[in-house]
Amino acid sequence: MEADLTIYRGYANDREIVVMGHVFKKYAPDSFDLDKRWYKHAWAVIRMFSIKTIADTEVVFRFKDTEIRTKTLKDGHFRITVPYRNVLESGWHRFTVETVIEGITTKEEGEFVKPYAGEYGVISDIDDTFLISHSRNFFMKLYVMLTKNLNKRHVFNEVVAHYRLLNRLGRKDKDTNNAFFYVSSSEWNLYNFIIRFTQLHQFPKAVLHLKKIKTGIADFLFTGSGDHDHKFHQIKHLVEFYPELRFVLLGDDSQQDPFIYEKISKIFPENISTVYIRKTRRGKPAEKVEKALAAMKNRGVRTCYFTSSSEAMKHTLEKLG
């Protein structure tokens, strides 16, 4: 049986290294080409949600003089938390993960980041926060996902400039930047697409936290849907993992971001600096969203409910710059 090993970007602090990935049967979810015709792209998307994973197979993590062995979970996922007591420099580091399936060795190289010392960390949603996805319209979202290839998907005007500004916030050394994370209710099936898309548009390099992988075509119809507890728990974990940072949270009002962020700000009253919420609803601002933002503002969190990224950028320059 052939296996395919996918490693996701990991992250570290002064105590631990966290790396993640999946082991698949034969083929991992497709990467996305720029020039596929729409029907070939649609087939690649459907195929991406019909992959099969390999459970309970051994994976071996190696970094410098450290070697850790563990096994994949039921869905083929592995998440390895490695206590690390040696001095670890800030920046990106390379490591390898290896698995052996029926005598055939598969080995891949991955990378993890230890953020540079600084004041800020940034956590952003993806769909309708920077990637135009039409999350509130099921049929439009499905149409765009199936027919629009990587180079035909769009971002909001000036959103890249705003994210790059946040990446440099508080930085004097041109060779350092802030810790950056993309946390989404999209599944790990979409990892390659998101990485390629953010690279294409020159977004800040970031660690991704996505939702449990889906392995059936029927699941594809409901990608990104369901409860958003995953997003809450991942953001909570990151704030706990980096207690020395003050986080900037970016989301939109198409789903639950304002309410998740309000809950996070209650738990970590000293760790949330600013919340940006993109307005995707037409007409008057959503009353519940404004109420959540007002509650955060009353607790000392800076907030910005904006339509255009130029408004958010102006807020950053005036309030945080």
C-alpha positions as CSV (number, residue, x, y, z in Angstrom):
1,M,0.0,0.0,0.0
2,E,1.4,3.4,-1.0
3,A,1.3,6.2,1.5
4,D,1.4,10.0,1.2
5,L,2.7,12.1,4.1
6,T,1.7,15.7,4.5
7,I,3.3,17.9,7.1
8,Y,1.8,21.2,8.2
9,R,3.7,24.2,9.5
10,G,4.4,23.9,13.2
11,Y,5.3,26.3,16.0
12,A,7.3,26.5,19.2
13,N,8.0,28.5,22.4
14,D,10.8,28.3,24.9
15,R,9.5,25.0,26.2
16,E,7.8,23.0,23.5
17,I,7.7,22.3,19.8
18,V,4.4,21.4,18.2
19,V,4.2,19.7,14.7
20,M,1.2,18.3,12.8
21,G,0.4,16.3,9.7
22,H,-1.6,13.5,8.1
23,V,-0.7,10.1,6.6
24,F,-2.9,9.3,3.6
25,K,-3.4,6.2,1.5
26,K,-1.6,6.8,-1.8
27,Y,-2.6,10.4,-2.5
28,A,-2.8,13.5,-0.3
29,P,-5.3,16.2,-1.2
30,D,-4.3,17.9,-4.5
31,S,-2.2,21.1,-4.6
32,F,-3.8,23.6,-6.9
33,D,-2.4,24.7,-10.2
34,L,-2.9,28.2,-11.6
35,D,-3.9,27.1,-15.1
36,K,-6.4,24.2,-14.7
37,R,-9.7,24.5,-16.6
38,W,-12.7,24.9,-14.4
39,Y,-13.9,21.3,-14.8
40,K,-10.4,19.9,-14.0
41,H,-10.3,22.2,-11.0
42,A,-13.8,21.0,-9.9
43,W,-12.6,17.4,-10.1
44,A,-9.5,18.2,-8.0
45,V,-11.7,19.8,-5.3
46,I,-14.1,16.8,-5.2
47,R,-11.1,14.4,-5.2
48,M,-9.6,16.4,-2.3
49,F,-12.6,15.4,-0.2
50,S,-12.6,11.8,-1.1
51,I,-9.1,10.9,0.2
52,K,-8.4,8.1,2.7
53,T,-6.2,8.3,5.7
54,I,-4.2,5.7,7.6
55,A,-4.8,5.2,11.3
56,D,-2.5,4.0,14.0
57,T,0.7,4.0,11.9
58,E,4.0,5.0,13.4
59,V,5.5,8.4,12.5
60,V,9.0,9.5,13.5
61,F,9.9,13.1,14.2
62,R,13.6,14.2,14.0
63,F,15.0,17.6,14.8
64,K,18.7,18.0,15.5
65,D,19.5,15.5,18.2
66,T,15.8,14.9,19.1
67,E,13.9,11.8,17.9
68,I,10.2,11.2,18.9
69,R,8.1,8.2,17.8
70,T,4.3,8.2,18.0
71,K,1.3,6.9,16.0
72,T,-1.4,8.6,13.9
73,L,-4.9,9.0,15.3
74,K,-8.1,7.4,13.9
75,D,-8.3,10.0,11.1
76,G,-4.7,9.7,10.1
77,H,-3.7,12.9,11.9
78,F,-0.7,13.3,14.1
79,R,0.1,16.1,16.4
80,I,3.3,15.8,18.3
81,T,4.2,18.0,21.3
82,V,7.9,17.8,22.0
83,P,9.4,19.1,25.2
84,Y,12.6,20.9,24.2
85,R,15.1,22.1,26.7
86,N,18.0,23.2,24.5
87,V,18.4,26.8,23.4
88,L,16.2,27.4,20.3
89,E,16.7,30.5,18.2
90,S,13.8,32.6,16.9
91,G,12.7,32.1,13.3
92,W,11.9,29.1,11.1
93,H,13.4,25.7,11.6
94,R,13.5,22.5,9.5
95,F,12.7,19.0,10.7
96,T,11.7,15.7,9.2
97,V,8.9,13.2,9.7
98,E,9.1,9.6,8.5
99,T,6.6,6.7,8.3
100,V,6.9,3.1,7.0
101,I,3.9,1.5,5.4
102,E,4.3,-2.2,4.3
103,G,8.0,-1.8,4.1
104,I,8.0,1.4,2.1
105,T,9.5,4.4,3.8
106,T,8.0,7.8,3.2
107,K,9.9,10.8,4.5
108,E,9.1,14.5,4.3
109,E,10.6,17.7,5.5
110,G,8.6,20.3,7.4
111,E,9.2,23.6,9.2
112,F,8.1,25.2,12.5
113,V,8.5,28.7,13.8
114,K,9.6,30.2,17.1
115,P,8.3,33.8,17.1
116,Y,10.7,36.6,17.6
117,A,10.4,38.4,21.0
118,G,7.9,41.3,20.7
119,E,4.7,42.7,21.9
120,Y,2.1,41.4,19.3
121,G,0.8,38.2,17.8
122,V,-1.8,38.1,15.1
123,I,-4.6,35.6,14.6
124,S,-6.9,35.8,11.5
125,D,-9.8,34.0,10.2
126,I,-9.7,33.2,6.4
127,D,-13.1,33.0,4.6
128,D,-14.6,36.4,4.1
129,T,-12.0,38.0,6.3
130,F,-9.3,38.1,3.6
131,L,-10.4,35.5,1.1
132,I,-13.8,36.4,-0.6
133,S,-15.8,33.2,-0.1
134,H,-19.5,34.1,0.2
135,S,-19.9,32.1,3.4
136,R,-23.4,33.4,4.0
137,N,-24.6,32.1,0.6
138,F,-24.3,28.3,0.4
139,F,-24.8,28.0,-3.4
140,M,-22.5,30.9,-4.3
141,K,-19.8,29.5,-1.9
142,L,-20.1,26.1,-3.6
143,Y,-20.0,27.6,-7.1
144,V,-16.9,29.6,-6.4
145,M,-15.1,26.7,-4.8
146,L,-15.8,24.4,-7.7
147,T,-15.3,26.7,-10.6
148,K,-12.7,29.3,-9.6
149,N,-9.1,28.2,-9.7
150,L,-6.4,29.6,-7.5
151,N,-5.6,32.6,-9.6
152,K,-9.3,33.5,-10.0
153,R,-10.1,33.7,-6.3
154,H,-10.0,37.2,-4.9
155,V,-9.0,39.0,-1.8
156,F,-10.5,42.2,-0.4
157,N,-8.9,45.5,-1.6
158,E,-5.9,46.5,0.5
159,V,-6.2,43.5,2.9
160,V,-2.6,42.3,2.1
161,A,-1.2,45.7,2.9
162,H,-3.0,45.7,6.2
163,Y,-1.8,42.2,7.1
164,R,1.8,43.1,6.2
165,L,1.5,46.3,8.4
166,L,0.3,44.1,11.3
167,N,3.2,41.7,10.6
168,R,5.7,44.6,11.2
169,L,3.8,46.2,14.1
170,G,6.2,47.3,16.8
171,R,9.2,46.1,14.8
172,K,12.4,48.1,14.4
173,D,14.6,45.2,13.1
174,K,13.7,44.6,9.4
175,D,14.6,41.0,9.8
176,T,12.0,40.2,12.4
177,N,8.2,40.0,12.3
178,N,5.2,39.1,14.5
179,A,3.8,35.7,15.2
180,F,1.1,35.1,12.6
181,F,-1.7,32.4,12.6
182,Y,-4.6,31.7,10.3
183,V,-7.3,29.9,12.3
184,S,-10.4,28.7,10.3
185,S,-13.4,26.4,10.3
186,S,-12.2,25.1,6.9
187,E,-10.8,21.6,7.0
188,W,-7.3,20.3,6.6
189,N,-8.3,19.2,3.1
190,L,-7.9,22.8,2.1
191,Y,-4.4,23.3,3.5
192,N,-2.5,23.2,0.2
193,F,-5.0,25.6,-1.4
194,I,-4.6,28.1,1.5
195,I,-0.8,27.9,1.5
196,R,-0.6,28.4,-2.3
197,F,-3.2,31.2,-2.2
198,T,-1.4,33.2,0.6
199,Q,1.9,32.8,-1.1
200,L,0.5,34.0,-4.4
201,H,-0.8,37.1,-2.8
202,Q,2.2,37.6,-0.6
203,F,0.4,37.4,2.7
204,P,2.6,37.1,5.9
205,K,3.9,33.5,6.3
206,A,1.7,31.9,9.0
207,V,0.9,28.7,10.8
208,L,-2.5,27.3,10.0
209,H,-5.0,25.8,12.4
210,L,-7.8,24.1,10.5
211,K,-10.7,21.8,11.3
212,K,-10.7,18.0,11.4
213,I,-10.2,16.5,7.9
214,K,-13.2,15.2,5.9
215,T,-12.9,12.0,3.9
216,G,-16.2,11.7,2.0
217,I,-17.6,13.5,-1.0
218,A,-20.9,14.1,0.9
219,D,-18.8,16.0,3.5
220,F,-17.6,18.3,0.8
221,L,-21.0,20.0,0.6
222,F,-20.8,21.1,4.2
223,T,-17.2,22.2,4.2
224,G,-16.6,25.1,6.7
225,S,-20.0,24.6,8.3
226,G,-21.1,23.1,11.6
227,D,-20.2,24.5,15.0
228,H,-17.2,26.7,15.5
229,D,-15.9,25.4,18.8
230,H,-12.8,24.3,17.0
231,K,-11.9,27.9,16.3
232,F,-12.5,29.0,19.9
233,H,-10.3,26.1,21.3
234,Q,-7.5,26.8,18.8
235,I,-7.3,30.5,19.6
236,K,-7.5,29.7,23.3
237,H,-4.6,27.3,22.9
238,L,-2.5,29.9,21.1
239,V,-3.0,32.6,23.6
240,E,-2.1,30.1,26.4
241,F,1.0,28.9,24.4
242,Y,2.2,32.5,24.0
243,P,1.2,34.3,27.3
244,E,3.8,37.0,26.8
245,L,2.0,38.3,23.6
246,R,-0.9,40.7,23.1
247,F,-3.0,39.4,20.2
248,V,-4.7,41.2,17.4
249,L,-7.7,39.1,16.2
250,L,-9.2,39.5,12.7
251,G,-12.5,38.1,11.6
252,D,-15.8,39.0,9.9
253,D,-19.5,39.1,10.7
254,S,-20.6,36.3,8.4
255,Q,-20.6,33.7,11.1
256,Q,-19.4,33.6,14.7
257,D,-16.1,35.5,14.9
258,P,-17.3,38.4,17.0
259,F,-18.8,36.2,19.6
260,I,-15.8,33.8,19.7
261,Y,-13.5,36.8,20.1
262,E,-15.7,38.3,22.8
263,K,-15.5,35.1,24.8
264,I,-11.7,34.9,24.3
265,S,-11.3,38.5,25.5
266,K,-13.2,37.6,28.7
267,I,-10.9,34.7,29.5
268,F,-7.7,36.6,28.6
269,P,-8.5,40.3,29.6
270,E,-4.8,41.3,29.4
271,N,-3.8,39.3,26.2
272,I,-6.2,40.7,23.6
273,S,-5.1,44.0,22.2
274,T,-7.4,44.7,19.3
275,V,-10.3,43.0,17.4
276,Y,-11.0,43.7,13.7
277,I,-14.3,42.6,12.3
278,R,-15.1,42.9,8.5
279,K,-18.6,43.9,7.7
280,T,-20.0,41.5,5.1
281,R,-23.7,42.1,5.7
282,R,-25.5,44.7,3.6
283,G,-27.6,47.4,5.2
284,K,-27.3,48.3,8.9
285,P,-24.6,46.8,11.0
286,A,-25.7,43.6,12.9
287,E,-27.0,44.7,16.3
288,K,-25.6,41.6,18.0
289,V,-22.2,42.2,16.5
290,E,-22.1,45.8,17.6
291,K,-23.2,44.7,21.1
292,A,-20.3,42.2,21.3
293,L,-17.8,44.8,20.1
294,A,-19.1,47.4,22.5
295,A,-18.7,44.9,25.4
296,M,-15.1,44.3,24.4
297,K,-14.4,48.0,24.1
298,N,-15.8,48.6,27.6
299,R,-13.2,46.1,28.9
300,G,-10.3,47.9,27.2
301,V,-10.0,46.0,23.9
302,R,-9.6,48.2,20.9
303,T,-12.2,47.4,18.2
304,C,-12.9,48.2,14.6
305,Y,-16.0,47.2,12.6
306,F,-15.1,48.0,9.1
307,T,-16.2,47.7,5.5
308,S,-12.9,48.5,3.7
309,S,-9.4,47.3,4.7
310,S,-8.3,50.9,4.3
311,E,-10.4,51.8,7.4
312,A,-8.8,49.0,9.4
313,M,-5.3,50.1,8.3
314,K,-6.0,53.6,9.3
315,H,-7.2,52.3,12.7
316,T,-3.9,50.3,13.1
317,L,-1.8,53.3,12.3
318,E,-3.7,55.6,14.6
319,K,-4.2,53.3,17.6
320,L,-1.3,50.8,17.4
321,G,1.3,52.4,15.2
